[in-house]
C-alpha cells in the first residue's frame, strides 16, 4: 500500500519541513524523502509515530487498527458489549 502522499500531506498540514520531521522521527532526511515518494516501504511503527509527531492523535489508533487489518466494526461491537456488561454489573 502506498502512503507517501498521505504522510507528505500530514507533514505539510503540521507545518514541518522534511528536516524538521526527520529530527522528530529520529531518521535521516533522505529517508523521509524516500518514504514520501514511496521509494521505501513505510513500517507500521513509523506510520504511527508520524501521526503522533504531526499531531494527528485523534486518528492514530483507528489508523493503526486499519493498517494492521483490524475489523473496526467487530471491535466496536465487542467493546460495546463489554462496556454494557460492566455497566450492568455495577448497577
N, C-alpha and C positions, 0 to 999 in steps of 0.2 A: 504494500500500500504506500502511496506517495503522500508525504506530509510536508514537503518543502514549502509549498505556498501557504499552508496553514500556519506553520511556525514562523515564517517570514512576516506574515501579516500580524501575528501576535506580538512579535518583536517591535514592529513598526508602530502598532497601536499603543504599546507601552512606552514608546519614545526612546528606545535603545538603539545604539549603533551596533554593528557586529562586534566591535572591540569591547564595548561595554557588556554585552550579554556574554561574550566569551569569558570575561573576568568573573562574572556572576555564576557561570556554569562550570568554571574550572576546566576549560578546554581551550585549545588554540583557536584563534580567529579563523584560520584556514578550515578547521573542522566545521565551524558554524556555516561558512560559505558552502562547504560540501553538503551539509545537511539541508540547507535551504534550496540547493539546486538538485537535490535527490541523487547526489553522487555517491553518498554512503547511506546505509540503512540506519534509520532512527530507532534506537533501543527504547523500550517502554519506560525504563527508569529515567532516561534522558528527556523523554517527552513529558513525563510528569514533572520533572524538575523545571523544564522550560515553562510549563504552565504556571508553576509556583513563582518563578522568577518574574514572569510577565504579569503577575497579579491576577491570574485567571483562576483564583481559588474556588469560585463557585462552580466551575465546570471540571475541576481537576478529578474529582472522584468519579463522576459519571463518565468522563472521557477515558479514564484509566480502565474502568469496567468495560466499556465498549471495545477498547483496543485489545483487552485481554479475552474478549469473547463472552463476557457475562451477559446472560439474558436478563435485561433490566426489568422486564415485566414480571418474570418469575421471581426475581429478587424482591421486587416491591410487594408482591403477593405474600411471600414468606415473611417479610418484615411486618406487614400489616397484621398478619395472623399472630405473629409473636407479640407485637405490641398490644393487640386486642386481648390476648391471653394473659398478659401481665396485668393489664388494667382490670380484667375480670377477677383475677386472683387477689388483687389489692382491695377491691371494693366488693 
